[in-house]
Amino acid sequence: MFGILLLLIMFAGLGILGLGIVSAISSGITTNKTFIVIGFVLFLFGCVGSSLVTTVDAGHVGIEKTFGAVSDNIYNPGLIIKAPWVEIVPFNVQQHESSQTIAGGS
């Protein structure tokens, strides 16, 4: 859900940036510099924000991996705020039942 919001912010930033560029071309760059700056900031916020947030699904835990090295940090299910260079790898911890019938003979 949070990822969708960041994606919408990123596209809104691109739209405002495009609006600012189009109006700057038609009327002069000094009058619409605000649209360009606001659009660029929203786009950057959407891009950076999407790499700072991840989720761990129910029935899984997240294992932290930094530059390929696995750390001892384990994350419970839910929304996680992390550094952009950290990867959270999901690991299934659900209990699975298995039944077998054994044919005995003596």
CORFENZI-V880642 format. One line per field, one symbol per residue. phi: phi as a letter, one per 30 degrees, with the letter a starting at -180 (. if undefined). psi: psi as a letter, one per 30 degrees, with the letter a starting at -180 (. if undefined). burial: b if it has 24 or more other C-alpha atoms within 12 Angstrom, else e. A space follows every 50 residues. Layout:
phi->???
psi->???
burial->???
//
This chain:
phi->.dddddddddddddddddddddddddbjdddcdddddddddddddddddd dcbbbcddibbccdbchicdcddbcdekdbcbdddccccdbdbddccbbb ccdcbb
psi->eeeeeeeeeeeeeeeeeeeeeefeeffkfffhfeeeeeeeeeeeeeeeef ffkllklkgllkkkjjhfkklfkkklkakkkllffkkjkkkkgkkkkkkk kkjkk.
burial->eeeeebeebbebbbebbeebbeeeeeeeeeeeeebbebbbbbbebbbebb bebbbbeeeebbbbeeeeeeeeeebbeeebeeeeebbbbbeeeeeeeeee eeeeee
//
